């Protein structure tokens, strides 16, 4: 499936089989949820692989889970394994400098009447990826937690995105401050039925029957709207 710029083609809509896209600029915080073995990690690997092929300057910071769902990403040149960062405080401080640099460039562009879209198009895409959010919020990487919360709350429009995967029920019950603000975005992929979850604040029309779900079937949910889709994955 073709995509362009910050738009990533993620599957085909179930009603008309037209490509469904997400825009990492307008929706920089995404959840990928479903039951165990529903294909969450497979989606993450597929998406990152496609982005890496399209953007040679892609910059990914990833944290794998104990299940090693995204292990195959860790040896790629554009991926930094967050579990291998020796000094997380130094990493965060250096990254904050990058945030300040992009913010200053964006402010200067707007003050001078420039084109912000043209400016951001020249920046490389930065992506934080978590195979199981509960393992991140349950660890002691507090400096990283604070950085991610800052990005979500304050640093929009800087071409930095966060994709957090987890079991639907675990994310719905994650009351860590980082888990809460990611959940409050109410944006992402649900692999499974809407009627069988309590994470997203959407409801299926009363009396309507949800289709039979195969592996890779689900919904793109954006706030209170949803699109049924068959997710696209790369064949190995």
N, CA, C and O of each residue as an XYZ file, in Angstrom:
944
protein
N       0.842     -1.195      0.000
C       0.000      0.000      0.000
C       0.875      1.243      0.000
O       1.824      1.349      0.776
N       0.549      2.164     -0.865
C       1.370      3.363     -1.001
C       1.037      4.378      0.083
O      -0.103      4.470      0.538
N       2.029      5.121      0.481
C       1.842      6.231      1.415
C       2.796      7.336      1.008
O       3.680      7.125      0.178
N       2.622      8.500      1.581
C       3.487      9.612      1.214
C       3.660     10.533      2.408
O       2.772     10.660      3.251
N       4.837     11.180      2.464
C       5.109     12.105      3.547
C       4.959     11.442      4.899
O       5.537     10.384      5.146
N       4.176     12.067      5.784
C       3.957     11.522      7.122
C       2.762     10.581      7.159
O       2.411     10.065      8.220
N       2.124     10.349      5.987
C       0.973      9.439      5.919
C       1.460      8.004      5.726
O       2.284      7.722      4.856
N       0.936      7.113      6.551
C       1.314      5.713      6.503
C       0.082      4.882      6.190
O      -0.903      4.925      6.926
N       0.134      4.122      5.094
C      -0.981      3.249      4.736
C      -0.961      2.035      5.652
O       0.052      1.342      5.745
N      -2.083      1.773      6.333
C      -2.087      0.729      7.353
C      -3.038     -0.423      7.041
O      -3.052     -1.415      7.769
N      -3.830     -0.316      5.981
C      -4.736     -1.409      5.653
C      -5.813     -0.980      4.681
O      -5.743      0.100      4.095
N      -6.814     -1.840      4.514
C      -7.941     -1.571      3.632
C      -9.217     -1.478      4.456
O      -9.455     -2.293      5.348
N     -10.039     -0.470      4.144
C     -11.314     -0.306      4.842
C     -12.223     -1.487      4.542
O     -12.285     -1.958      3.406
N     -12.925     -1.962      5.557
C     -13.751     -3.165      5.385
C     -14.985     -2.900      4.543
O     -15.549     -3.833      3.972
N     -15.425     -1.630      4.450
C     -16.661     -1.359      3.710
C     -16.441     -1.164      2.216
O     -17.302     -1.531      1.418
N     -15.293     -0.589      1.818
C     -15.087     -0.321      0.393
C     -13.717     -0.762     -0.124
O     -13.406     -0.549     -1.295
N     -12.894     -1.373      0.734
C     -11.571     -1.892      0.367
C     -10.630     -0.804     -0.152
O      -9.695     -1.093     -0.898
N     -10.881      0.449      0.247
C      -9.976      1.540     -0.098
C      -8.889      1.667      0.967
O      -9.135      1.356      2.133
N      -7.687      2.121      0.588
C      -6.601      2.235      1.567
C      -6.967      3.169      2.730
O      -7.600      4.207      2.536
N      -6.563      2.782      3.919
C      -6.739      3.588      5.128
C      -5.366      4.086      5.559
O      -4.409      3.314      5.619
N      -5.272      5.377      5.859
C      -3.996      5.976      6.241
C      -4.072      6.567      7.645
O      -5.140      6.951      8.122
N      -2.922      6.630      8.287
C      -2.770      7.465      9.472
C      -1.712      8.512      9.145
O      -0.776      8.258      8.387
N      -1.881      9.690      9.729
C      -0.941     10.782      9.527
C      -0.200     11.015     10.836
O      -0.792     11.450     11.823
N       1.085     10.728     10.839
C       1.875     10.838     12.060
C       2.065     12.277     12.504
O       2.446     12.523     13.649
N       1.807     13.229     11.624
C       1.891     14.631     12.019
C       0.639     15.058     12.777
O       0.734     15.661     13.846
N      -0.528     14.749     12.229
C      -1.773     15.167     12.873
C      -2.173     14.233     14.007
O      -2.916     14.637     14.902
N      -1.693     12.987     13.985
C      -1.996     12.023     15.052
C      -0.684     11.420     15.547
O      -0.378     10.270     15.232
N       0.098     12.185     16.321
C       1.440     11.726     16.687
C       1.478     10.699     17.811
O       2.529     10.117     18.078
N       0.342     10.467     18.475
C       0.304      9.494     19.573
C      -0.714      8.414     19.230
O      -1.906      8.695     19.103
N      -0.242      7.180     19.080
C      -1.105      6.093     18.634
C      -0.992      4.901     19.576
O       0.099      4.548     20.025
N      -2.132      4.290     19.866
C      -2.156      3.028     20.587
C      -2.356      1.902     19.584
O      -3.054      2.074     18.585
N      -1.750      0.754     19.845
C      -2.001     -0.468     19.076
C      -2.415     -1.522     20.092
O      -1.589     -1.987     20.877
N      -3.680     -1.897     20.082
C      -4.204     -2.742     21.151
C      -4.952     -3.947     20.593
O      -5.389     -3.959     19.442
N      -5.083     -4.943     21.434
C      -5.778     -6.170     21.076
C      -5.462     -7.215     22.122
O      -4.698     -6.955     23.052
N      -6.038     -8.390     21.980
C      -5.738     -9.479     22.893
C      -4.358    -10.052     22.583
O      -3.749     -9.719     21.567
N      -3.879    -10.912     23.466
C      -2.605    -11.598     23.218
C      -2.674    -12.364     21.900
O      -3.682    -13.001     21.593
N      -1.589    -12.296     21.122
C      -1.460    -13.003     19.849
C      -2.398    -12.472     18.768
O      -2.697    -13.183     17.809
N      -2.863    -11.239     18.909
C      -3.754    -10.656     17.901
C      -3.000    -10.012     16.746
O      -3.606     -9.670     15.730
N      -1.685     -9.840     16.884
C      -0.888     -9.282     15.792
C      -0.351     -7.886     16.051
O       0.066     -7.214     15.109
N      -0.347     -7.427     17.297
C       0.115     -6.072     17.614
C       1.582     -5.873     17.232
O       1.927     -4.906     16.553
N       2.438     -6.790     17.672
C       3.864     -6.662     17.384
C       4.147     -6.787     15.890
O       5.028     -6.109     15.362
N       3.404     -7.649     15.217
C       3.561     -7.792     13.768
C       3.274     -6.473     13.065
O       3.976     -6.092     12.128
N       2.229     -5.776     13.527
C       1.915     -4.463     12.958
C       3.050     -3.475     13.188
O       3.443     -2.752     12.273
N       3.575     -3.444     14.406
C       4.662     -2.514     14.707
C       5.852     -2.755     13.791
O       6.409     -1.811     13.233
N       6.241     -4.010     13.636
C       7.393     -4.331     12.782
C       7.112     -3.933     11.340
O       7.990     -3.393     10.666
N       5.901     -4.191     10.858
C       5.550     -3.838      9.480
C       5.597     -2.337      9.269
O       6.164     -1.858      8.287
N       4.999     -1.593     10.195
C       4.983     -0.139     10.054
C       6.384      0.455     10.065
O       6.713      1.289      9.222
N       7.212      0.028     11.020
C       8.558      0.584     11.126
C       9.376      0.215      9.893
O      10.157      1.026      9.397
N       9.197     -1.007      9.399
C       9.914     -1.428      8.196
C       9.546     -0.550      7.003
O      10.422     -0.114      6.257
N       8.254     -0.291      6.825
C       7.812      0.554      5.713
C       8.343      1.978      5.849
O       8.791      2.578      4.872
N       8.290      2.512      7.064
C       8.802      3.867      7.286
C      10.307      3.920      7.031
O      10.813      4.882      6.454
N      11.012      2.884      7.463
C      12.453      2.856      7.258
C      12.830      2.781      5.794
O      13.848      3.339      5.386
N      12.017      2.093      4.992
C      12.284      2.007      3.560
C      11.991      3.332      2.864
O      12.651      3.692      1.889
N      10.995      4.055      3.375
C      10.588      5.299      2.733
C      11.429      6.486      3.188
O      11.728      7.381      2.397
N      11.813      6.492      4.469
C      12.559      7.621      5.028
C      13.936      7.144      5.460
O      14.074      6.513      6.508
N      14.942      7.436      4.672
C      16.289      6.966      4.963
C      16.878      7.627      6.207
O      17.861      7.139      6.764
N      16.277      8.740      6.646
C      16.776      9.419      7.841
C      15.866      9.177      9.047
O      15.901      9.934     10.017
N      15.052      8.120      8.984
C      14.166      7.779     10.099
C      14.986      7.520     11.360
O      16.059      6.919     11.306
N      14.463      7.982     12.492
C      15.132      7.837     13.784
C      14.140      7.177     14.741
O      13.137      7.787     15.110
N      14.415      5.932     15.144
C      13.490      5.167     15.976
C      14.139      4.843     17.315
O      15.292      4.416     17.372
N      13.383      5.050     18.391
C      13.800      4.660     19.740
C      12.789      3.635     20.221
O      11.613      3.954     20.398
N      13.241      2.402     20.432
C      12.315      1.307     20.692
C      12.639      0.611     22.009
O      13.794      0.528     22.429
N      11.583      0.114     22.646
C      11.723     -0.705     23.843
C      10.918     -1.973     23.617
O       9.690     -1.940     23.538
N      11.629     -3.094     23.513
C      10.968     -4.373     23.285
C      10.349     -4.868     24.591
O      10.670     -4.376     25.673
N       9.462     -5.848     24.470
C       8.832     -6.435     25.644
C       9.541     -7.726     26.030
O      10.435     -8.188     25.322
N       9.139     -8.299     27.148
C       9.707     -9.594     27.566
C       9.374    -10.687     26.562
O      10.051    -11.713     26.508
N       8.331    -10.470     25.766
C       7.970    -11.423     24.723
C       8.773    -11.263     23.445
O       8.611    -12.043     22.506
N       9.645    -10.249     23.401
C      10.544     -9.997     22.263
C       9.766     -9.836     20.958
O      10.155    -10.371     19.920
N       8.660     -9.091     21.028
C       7.794     -8.940     19.870
C       8.406     -8.149     18.729
O       8.101     -8.409     17.566
N       9.271     -7.177     19.044
C       9.875     -6.358     17.983
C      11.393     -6.544     17.965
O      12.130     -5.641     17.569
N      11.851     -7.715     18.394
C      13.290     -7.991     18.480
C      13.994     -7.781     17.150
O      15.125     -7.297     17.117
N      13.334     -8.142     16.051
C      13.990     -8.055     14.746
C      14.281     -6.623     14.317
O      15.068     -6.405     13.395
N      13.660     -5.642     14.969
C      13.942     -4.249     14.640
C      15.256     -3.762     15.241
O      15.852     -2.808     14.741
N      15.707     -4.408     16.305
C      16.754     -3.832     17.135
C      18.128     -3.767     16.460
O      18.978     -2.987     16.890
N      18.363     -4.559     15.425
C      19.662     -4.524     14.766
C      19.688     -3.607     13.556
O      20.658     -3.605     12.798
N      18.641     -2.836     13.371
C      18.608     -1.929     12.224
C      19.314     -0.617     12.561
O      19.278     -0.144     13.697
N      19.947     -0.053     11.557
C      20.821      1.099     11.787
C      20.084      2.312     12.330
O      20.679      3.140     13.020
N      18.803      2.428     12.027
C      18.058      3.607     12.442
C      17.318      3.409     13.766
O      16.587      4.298     14.203
N      17.501      2.250     14.406
C      16.799      1.943     15.649
C      17.770      1.969     16.823
O      18.827      1.339     16.779
N      17.405      2.702     17.873
C      18.140      2.702     19.137
C      17.346      1.911     20.164
O      16.180      2.214     20.422
N      17.973      0.902     20.749
C      17.330      0.083     21.775
C      17.409      0.831     23.098
O      18.492      0.987     23.661
N      16.273      1.293     23.594
C      16.258      2.091     24.820
C      16.736      1.299     26.033
O      17.233      1.882     26.997
N      16.588     -0.024     25.991
C      17.055     -0.823     27.124
C      18.579     -0.847     27.204
O      19.138     -1.202     28.242
N      19.250     -0.475     26.124
C      20.708     -0.469     26.105
C      21.323      0.896     26.371
O      22.544      1.041     26.333
N      20.490      1.901     26.641
C      21.011      3.240     26.940
C      21.607      3.233     28.338
O      20.892      2.996     29.312
N      22.903      3.488     28.452
C      23.582      3.394     29.740
C      23.218      4.540     30.671
O      23.010      4.319     31.864
N      23.138      5.746     30.156
C      22.816      6.915     30.980
C      21.542      7.549     30.429
O      21.594      8.371     29.514
N      20.405      7.164     30.991
C      19.128      7.659     30.488
C      18.972      9.152     30.720
O      18.353      9.842     29.910
N      19.528      9.660     31.818
C      19.421     11.091     32.090
C      20.157     11.902     31.030
O      19.662     12.934     30.575
N      21.341     11.432     30.638
C      22.084     12.123     29.583
C      21.341     12.032     28.255
O      21.271     13.014     27.516
N      20.785     10.856     27.947
C      20.005     10.682     26.722
C      18.848     11.680     26.672
O      18.614     12.317     25.645
N      18.132     11.810     27.780
C      16.978     12.702     27.831
C      17.404     14.155     27.666
O      16.736     14.920     26.971
N      18.504     14.539     28.294
C      18.958     15.924     28.183
C      19.351     16.257     26.749
O      19.038     17.341     26.255
N      20.029     15.340     26.082
C      20.405     15.559     24.679
C      19.148     15.646     23.811
O      19.080     16.466     22.895
N      18.160     14.806     24.098
C      16.935     14.835     23.302
C      16.168     16.133     23.546
O      15.567     16.675     22.619
N      16.181     16.634     24.765
C      15.504     17.910     25.058
C      16.127     19.043     24.251
O      15.425     19.961     23.829
N      17.438     18.984     24.035
C      18.101     19.993     23.206
C      17.577     19.937     21.774
O      17.419     20.967     21.118
N      17.309     18.722     21.299
C      16.747     18.563     19.963
C      15.347     19.165     19.898
O      14.985     19.813     18.916
N      14.558     18.942     20.961
C      13.223     19.535     21.027
C      13.301     21.057     20.970
O      12.560     21.701     20.228
N      14.208     21.619     21.762
C      14.340     23.074     21.803
C      14.784     23.631     20.458
O      14.326     24.695     20.042
N      15.670     22.919     19.780
C      16.143     23.364     18.468
C      14.993     23.403     17.466
O      14.838     24.379     16.733
N      14.186     22.339     17.434
C      13.066     22.310     16.493
C      12.018     23.355     16.855
O      11.447     24.000     15.976
N      11.770     23.518     18.136
C      10.794     24.527     18.552
C      11.258     25.926     18.128
O      10.462     26.730     17.643
N      12.546     26.206     18.315
C      13.082     27.528     17.944
C      12.992     27.750     16.436
O      12.635     28.840     15.989
N      13.313     26.728     15.657
C      13.214     26.847     14.204
C      11.776     27.116     13.777
O      11.524     27.945     12.902
N      10.839     26.411     14.398
C       9.433     26.575     14.043
C       8.938     27.965     14.407
O       8.202     28.587     13.640
N       9.336     28.453     15.571
C       8.932     29.801     15.997
C       9.493     30.852     15.062
O       8.786     31.776     14.659
N      10.782     30.712     14.711
C      11.410     31.678     13.803
C      10.724     31.676     12.449
O      10.531     32.730     11.843
N      10.359     30.502     11.978
C       9.674     30.381     10.687
C       8.340     31.115     10.718
O       8.010     31.842      9.782
N       7.584     30.931     11.771
C       6.271     31.571     11.872
C       6.411     33.081     12.046
O       5.618     33.844     11.494
N       7.407     33.512     12.804
C       7.613     34.947     13.029
C       8.004     35.655     11.733
O       7.685     36.828     11.537
N       8.698     34.935     10.852
C       9.163     35.548      9.610
C       8.177     35.370      8.461
O       8.449     35.786      7.335
N       7.034     34.753      8.744
C       6.042     34.530      7.703
C       6.378     33.395      6.764
O       5.869     33.342      5.644
N       7.237     32.476      7.212
C       7.631     31.348      6.378
C       6.563     30.260      6.339
O       5.465     30.427      6.871
N       6.901     29.162      5.710
C       5.975     28.038      5.548
C       6.358     26.923      6.521
O       7.327     26.206      6.272
N       5.618     26.759      7.627
C       5.962     25.717      8.603
C       5.950     24.315      8.010
O       6.768     23.475      8.385
N       5.023     24.057      7.080
C       4.953     22.729      6.468
C       6.222     22.420      5.682
O       6.712     21.291      5.698
N       6.746     23.425      4.999
C       7.983     23.242      4.240
C       9.155     23.000      5.189
O      10.033     22.184      4.910
N       9.158     23.718      6.311
C      10.228     23.537      7.297
C      10.211     22.127      7.867
O      11.236     21.444      7.881
N       9.044     21.692      8.338
C       8.958     20.380      8.982
C       9.206     19.243      7.993
O       9.649     18.162      8.382
N       8.919     19.490      6.709
C       9.177     18.465      5.698
C      10.672     18.150      5.602
O      11.057     17.058      5.185
N      11.502     19.105      5.986
C      12.944     18.903      5.949
C      13.501     18.224      7.185
O      14.672     17.847      7.213
N      12.670     18.065      8.212
C      13.114     17.371      9.426
C      12.977     15.864      9.249
O      12.106     15.398      8.514
N      13.825     15.113      9.911
C      13.659     13.658      9.881
C      12.559     13.247     10.861
O      12.359     13.891     11.891
N      11.854     12.170     10.529
C      10.808     11.633     11.397
C      11.453     10.912     12.585
O      12.336     10.072     12.415
N      10.991     11.258     13.792
C      11.454     10.608     15.013
C      10.290      9.835     15.604
O       9.168     10.336     15.677
N      10.570      8.603     16.026
C       9.496      7.730     16.475
C       9.927      6.964     17.723
O      10.997      6.355     17.753
N       9.082      7.002     18.749
C       9.255      6.160     19.931
C       8.272      4.995     19.810
O       7.087      5.206     19.548
N       8.763      3.765     20.000
C       7.945      2.572     19.828
C       8.070      1.686     21.064
O       9.176      1.402     21.524
N       6.923      1.250     21.601
C       6.911      0.398     22.789
C       6.042     -0.820     22.520
O       4.855     -0.704     22.215
N       6.661     -1.996     22.639
C       5.955     -3.227     22.324
C       4.923     -3.582     23.397
O       3.913     -4.219     23.096
N       5.168     -3.176     24.637
C       4.197     -3.399     25.712
C       4.313     -2.239     26.689
O       5.238     -2.190     27.500
N       3.374     -1.309     26.608
C       3.466     -0.078     27.385
C       3.524     -0.354     28.880
O       4.220      0.350     29.611
N       2.797     -1.374     29.346
C       2.785     -1.671     30.773
C       4.160     -1.982     31.331
O       4.429     -1.698     32.498
N       5.040     -2.563     30.519
C       6.393     -2.847     30.982
C       7.211     -1.567     31.074
O       8.113     -1.478     31.907
N       6.921     -0.577     30.243
C       7.593      0.717     30.355
C       7.116      1.459     31.598
O       7.930      1.921     32.398
N       5.801      1.575     31.761
C       5.287      2.343     32.898
C       5.572      1.647     34.223
O       5.510      2.278     35.278
N       5.883      0.349     34.181
C       6.202     -0.371     35.399
C       7.679     -0.393     35.732
O       8.069     -0.941     36.763
N       8.514      0.194     34.877
C       9.951      0.195     35.176
C      10.369      1.527     35.808
O       9.528      2.378     36.096
N      11.659      1.693     36.014
C      12.163      2.877     36.725
C      12.880      3.852     35.803
O      13.741      4.605     36.258
N      12.544      3.854     34.526
C      13.112      4.841     33.598
C      12.344      6.158     33.728
O      11.707      6.612     32.778
N      12.411      6.760     34.906
C      11.564      7.917     35.183
C      11.903      9.118     34.309
O      11.014      9.896     33.962
N      13.166      9.282     33.951
C      13.541     10.390     33.075
C      12.896     10.223     31.704
O      12.445     11.197     31.102
N      12.851      8.975     31.209
C      12.195      8.708     29.928
C      10.695      8.939     30.036
O      10.087      9.509     29.129
N      10.093      8.501     31.141
C       8.654      8.738     31.355
C       8.348     10.231     31.247
O       7.409     10.637     30.562
N       9.162     11.043     31.939
C       8.930     12.495     31.952
C       9.090     13.100     30.569
O       8.333     13.991     30.183
N      10.087     12.610     29.814
C      10.303     13.107     28.449
C       9.100     12.804     27.576
O       8.633     13.678     26.846
N       8.591     11.584     27.636
C       7.446     11.195     26.813
C       6.204     12.004     27.178
O       5.453     12.418     26.295
N       5.985     12.228     28.459
C       4.838     13.040     28.873
C       4.966     14.459     28.339
O       3.980     15.051     27.899
N       6.172     15.003     28.376
C       6.389     16.350     27.838
C       6.089     16.410     26.345
O       5.452     17.351     25.870
N       6.555     15.390     25.600
C       6.313     15.360     24.159
C       4.819     15.337     23.868
O       4.343     16.049     22.984
N       4.079     14.513     24.615
C       2.641     14.383     24.370
C       1.895     15.649     24.750
O       0.999     16.085     24.027
N       2.255     16.239     25.873
C       1.512     17.409     26.374
C       1.891     18.706     25.675
O       1.034     19.565     25.466
N       3.175     18.865     25.306
C       3.658     20.182     24.899
C       4.280     20.244     23.511
O       4.248     21.297     22.875
N       4.836     19.157     23.032
C       5.699     19.255     21.851
C       5.026     18.727     20.590
O       5.558     17.834     19.931
N       3.873     19.267     20.256
C       3.184     18.867     19.019
C       3.800     19.609     17.835
O       4.370     20.689     17.984
N       3.673     19.013     16.676
C       4.132     19.663     15.452
C       5.621     19.619     15.223
O       6.129     20.319     14.347
N       6.349     18.799     16.001
C       7.798     18.737     15.852
C       8.257     17.457     15.149
O       9.442     17.123     15.177
N       7.326     16.746     14.523
C       7.606     15.527     13.759
C       8.181     14.431     14.650
O       9.107     13.713     14.273
N       7.597     14.327     15.847
C       7.971     13.291     16.801
C       6.701     12.534     17.172
O       5.723     13.140     17.611
N       6.710     11.223     17.000
C       5.526     10.406     17.245
C       5.814      9.316     18.260
O       6.961      8.918     18.462
N       4.745      8.840     18.898
C       4.830      7.763     19.884
C       3.803      6.703     19.521
O       2.618      7.005     19.378
N       4.253      5.459     19.372
C       3.344      4.335     19.130
C       3.504      3.363     20.291
O       4.584      2.816     20.515
N       2.417      3.156     21.023
C       2.451      2.318     22.217
C       1.493      1.148     22.052
O       0.293      1.345     21.861
N       2.019     -0.066     22.126
C       1.195     -1.270     22.025
C       1.014     -1.903     23.398
O       1.853     -1.747     24.286
N      -0.090     -2.616     23.557
C      -0.338     -3.373     24.785
C      -1.643     -4.139     24.617
O      -2.429     -3.851     23.715
N      -1.867     -5.107     25.481
C      -3.162     -5.762     25.504
C      -4.237     -4.731     25.842
O      -4.012     -3.847     26.669
N      -5.388     -4.841     25.214
C      -6.444     -3.849     25.383
C      -6.811     -3.661     26.849
O      -6.893     -2.530     27.328
N      -7.029     -4.750     27.556
C      -7.432     -4.664     28.958
C      -6.340     -4.045     29.817
O      -6.641     -3.296     30.747
N      -5.069     -4.345     29.521
C      -3.969     -3.793     30.314
C      -3.846     -2.295     30.117
O      -3.576     -1.567     31.072
N      -4.042     -1.822     28.888
C      -3.959     -0.383     28.652
C      -5.148      0.341     29.273
O      -5.014      1.462     29.764
N      -6.306     -0.304     29.247
C      -7.496      0.311     29.842
C      -7.343      0.477     31.342
O      -7.945      1.380     31.923
N      -6.552     -0.375     31.983
C      -6.393     -0.324     33.434
C      -5.045      0.236     33.861
O      -4.674      0.127     35.030
N      -4.305      0.837     32.930
C      -2.996      1.413     33.241
C      -3.194      2.822     33.792
O      -3.512      3.744     33.041
N      -3.006      2.992     35.104
C      -3.262      4.277     35.743
C      -1.993      5.052     36.041
O      -2.032      6.049     36.763
N      -0.871      4.610     35.496
C       0.325      5.437     35.523
C       0.046      6.718     34.745
O      -0.748      6.709     33.804
N       0.685      7.812     35.125
C       0.395      9.098     34.473
C       0.674      9.045     32.980
O      -0.064      9.645     32.198
N       1.732      8.334     32.563
C       2.023      8.218     31.138
C       0.961      7.383     30.443
O       0.499      7.738     29.359
N       0.572      6.272     31.064
C      -0.483      5.446     30.494
C      -1.780      6.202     30.338
O      -2.488      6.021     29.347
N      -2.108      7.056     31.310
C      -3.356      7.816     31.279
C      -3.373      8.818     30.133
O      -4.375      8.929     29.426
N      -2.270      9.553     29.937
C      -2.312     10.582     28.890
C      -2.276      9.958     27.496
O      -2.820     10.528     26.550
N      -1.635      8.785     27.359
C      -1.694      8.086     26.074
C      -3.113      7.593     25.828
O      -3.626      7.711     24.715
N      -3.741      7.051     26.841
C      -5.123      6.564     26.706
C      -6.089      7.713     26.402
O      -7.045      7.538     25.647
N      -5.846      8.861     26.976
C      -6.725     10.016     26.753
C      -6.713     10.491     25.311
O      -7.642     11.177     24.883
N      -5.673     10.138     24.545
C      -5.637     10.516     23.134
C      -6.749      9.831     22.350
O      -7.239     10.380     21.363
N      -7.152      8.635     22.781
C      -8.252      7.901     22.147
C      -8.041      7.743     20.635
O      -8.967      7.900     19.838
N      -6.802      7.432     20.271
C      -6.459      7.286     18.863
C      -5.567      6.067     18.681
O      -4.580      5.897     19.398
N      -5.915      5.225     17.726
C      -5.058      4.087     17.450
C      -5.782      2.958     16.764
O      -6.863      3.136     16.202
N      -5.166      1.783     16.820
C      -5.689      0.575     16.200
C      -6.206     -0.370     17.278
O      -5.510     -0.647     18.255
N      -7.409     -0.853     17.099
C      -7.967     -1.904     17.943
C      -8.067     -3.166     17.100
O      -8.804     -3.192     16.115
N      -7.343     -4.205     17.469
C      -7.448     -5.499     16.806
C      -8.459     -6.331     17.591
O      -8.158     -6.836     18.672
N      -9.635     -6.462     17.043
C     -10.710     -7.156     17.746
C     -11.998     -6.379     17.681
O     -12.125     -5.438     16.898
N     -12.957     -6.767     18.498
C     -14.297     -6.197     18.441
C     -14.452     -4.990     19.359
O     -13.902     -4.950     20.459
N     -15.208     -4.016     18.885
C     -15.511     -2.849     19.700
C     -16.352     -3.235     20.904
O     -16.161     -2.696     21.994
N     -17.280     -4.163     20.715
C     -18.201     -4.537     21.791
C     -17.510     -5.268     22.930
O     -18.078     -5.396     24.014
N     -16.295     -5.750     22.702
C     -15.613     -6.561     23.706
C     -14.462     -5.821     24.374
O     -13.532     -6.453     24.874
N     -14.509     -4.491     24.391
C     -13.419     -3.715     24.987
C     -13.973     -2.508     25.737
O     -15.101     -2.081     25.492
N     -13.175     -1.964     26.649
C     -13.574     -0.766     27.393
C     -12.462      0.278     27.405
O     -12.374      1.095     28.322
N     -11.613      0.242     26.374
C     -10.511      1.191     26.270
C     -10.911      2.436     25.495
O     -10.701      3.558     25.956
N     -11.481      2.238     24.327
C     -11.888      3.346     23.470
C     -13.333      3.731     23.760
O     -14.196      2.874     23.950
N     -13.578      5.038     23.791
C     -14.930      5.530     24.088
C     -15.769      5.607     22.823
O     -16.265      6.669     22.449
N     -15.915      4.470     22.180
C     -16.769      4.374     20.995
C     -17.718      3.199     21.215
O     -17.412      2.271     21.964
N     -18.857      3.251     20.562
C     -19.829      2.171     20.703
C     -20.346      1.770     19.335
O     -20.487      2.603     18.439
N     -20.624      0.496     19.188
C     -21.177     -0.020     17.949
C     -22.678      0.243     17.938
O     -23.314      0.157     18.988
N     -23.264      0.562     16.783
C     -24.701      0.867     16.739
C     -25.538     -0.227     17.395
O     -25.331     -1.418     17.165
N     -26.468      0.202     18.201
C     -27.305     -0.742     18.940
C     -28.051     -1.665     17.973
O     -28.653     -1.210     17.001
N     -27.999     -2.941     18.252
C     -28.694     -3.920     17.429
C     -27.926     -4.386     16.216
O     -28.353     -5.316     15.532
N     -26.785     -3.748     15.935
C     -25.980     -4.146     14.770
C     -25.035     -5.280     15.156
O     -24.608     -5.392     16.306
N     -24.722     -6.108     14.178
C     -23.859     -7.263     14.402
C     -22.473     -6.966     13.846
O     -22.336     -6.622     12.672
N     -21.440     -7.096     14.683
C     -20.083     -6.927     14.184
C     -19.698     -8.125     13.325
O     -20.116     -9.254     13.580
N     -18.892     -7.853     12.302
C     -18.466     -8.906     11.396
C     -17.564     -9.908     12.120
O     -16.981     -9.601     13.160
N     -17.465    -11.082     11.563
C     -16.529    -12.073     12.093
C     -15.107    -11.577     11.876
O     -14.740    -11.169     10.774
N     -14.321    -11.617     12.924
C     -12.969    -11.081     12.866
C     -11.952    -12.184     12.591
O     -11.941    -13.218     13.259
N     -11.101    -11.947     11.601
C      -9.953    -12.795     11.356
C      -8.716    -12.096     11.904
O      -8.778    -10.910     12.229
N      -7.599    -12.800     12.014
C      -6.392    -12.158     12.504
C      -5.995    -11.022     11.565
O      -5.929    -11.198     10.348
N      -5.736     -9.866     12.145
C      -5.410     -8.684     11.351
C      -6.600     -7.788     11.098
O      -6.440     -6.698     10.549
N      -7.807     -8.221     11.489
C      -8.993     -7.380     11.354
C      -9.154     -6.504     12.593
O      -8.832     -6.918     13.707
N      -9.646     -5.313     12.387
C      -9.849     -4.420     13.528
C     -10.411     -3.096     13.093
O     -11.169     -3.007     12.126
N     -10.028     -2.057     13.825
C     -10.562     -0.714     13.590
C      -9.456      0.322     13.765
O      -8.588      0.192     14.628
N      -9.509      1.348     12.927
C      -8.779      2.577     13.187
C      -9.735      3.491     13.934
O     -10.807      3.823     13.428
N      -9.347      3.900     15.140
C     -10.220      4.731     15.969
C      -9.572      6.094     16.171
O      -8.434      6.191     16.631
N     -10.301      7.134     15.825
C      -9.854      8.516     15.982
C     -10.886      9.238     16.833
O     -11.935      9.658     16.343
N     -10.572      9.376     18.117
C     -11.509      9.985     19.073
C     -12.805      9.178     19.097
O     -12.801      8.029     19.538
N     -13.909      9.755     18.635
C     -15.193      9.042     18.705
C     -15.636      8.489     17.354
O     -16.809      8.160     17.174
N     -14.700      8.382     16.398
C     -15.018      7.828     15.090
C     -14.164      6.596     14.834
O     -13.049      6.488     15.346
N     -14.684      5.676     14.047
C     -13.919      4.470     13.764
C     -14.145      4.018     12.330
O     -15.182      4.290     11.725
N     -13.137      3.316     11.802
C     -13.187      2.731     10.468
C     -12.768      1.277     10.579
O     -11.668      0.984     11.046
N     -13.625      0.369     10.160
C     -13.260     -1.039     10.142
C     -12.223     -1.301      9.070
O     -12.315     -0.747      7.975
N     -11.236     -2.136      9.364
C     -10.207     -2.378      8.369
C      -9.568     -3.746      8.535
O      -9.622     -4.368      9.596
N      -8.966     -4.184      7.447
C      -8.066     -5.332      7.435
C      -6.655     -4.746      7.391
O      -6.277     -4.077      6.429
N      -5.887     -5.010      8.443
C      -4.566     -4.376      8.551
C      -3.588     -4.982      7.558
O      -3.656     -6.169      7.240
N      -2.682     -4.150      7.076
C      -1.660     -4.582      6.130
C      -0.405     -4.964      6.896
O       0.044     -4.226      7.773
N       0.162     -6.125      6.563
C       1.406     -6.557      7.171
C       2.341     -7.041      6.072
O       1.909     -7.379      4.970
N       3.630     -7.067      6.395
C       4.625     -7.530      5.436
C       4.777     -9.040      5.560
O       4.892     -9.564      6.668
N       4.780     -9.738      4.436
C       5.011    -11.179      4.464
C       6.486    -11.452      4.644
O       7.329    -10.768      4.063
N       6.799    -12.459      5.455
C       8.185    -12.801      5.718
C       8.653    -13.855      4.725
O       9.806    -14.284      4.777
